[in-house]
Amino acid sequence: MKLVVFDLDGTLIDSVADIAQSVNELRLQWNHNPLPLDTIEGYIGNGVRVLLERSLEGASVAEIERAHELYLEIYRRRLLDNTVPYAGVRPALDELERSGQRLAVLTNKPRRESVMILRGLDLERYFNVIYDGDSFEHKKPDPMGLRHILEEARVSARDALFVGDSRVDFITATSASVRCCLVGYGIRPQAIRSLEPDFRVDDLRELPAIIAGA
């Protein structure tokens, strides 16, 4: 395996609480009642615009534009209030780094927030490249970003692995003909039980052995 690409939210970091609190602060400013955490969980994964379209159902395009800017202002104040790496993430990345494995991140999260979180949690140093929701014309599950990473790294699809926690990640990997590993601890894990990825892990510390075997 010459390259391992990771999703961010739900795979490397548990960020749901900070995202949900930011969404609800925005809703309160717009005189809406707060949404339950599990409702907002179901809206995460396709980027900020989709998150807001779902969280502010019925809002106009112009209102979503204004909400987008306001949400990011709110979220930047909360980025690391509750967000932490999942258990097993840091040991797994340490082991992969020691083995010389090339690592990358592909997320639908905006770039500034992605880098701030990875840097703040001392995770940025593990990754050769970090691509985000602002990097490409189309976000995941479109395979554009993943294909670009492979081309840039000069790695074939058969020599890469995409690690994620959602149906979006599964579709992204399969659309790019890249093997997929889904984690069982991410955002709404019950939503991916019917999927058939190449690999599954319940703890990211299982990943180095899978990669060695693959």
Order of alpha helices (4+ residues) and beta strands (2+ residues): beta-beta-alpha-alpha-alpha-alpha-beta-alpha-beta-alpha-beta-alpha-beta-alpha-beta-beta-alpha
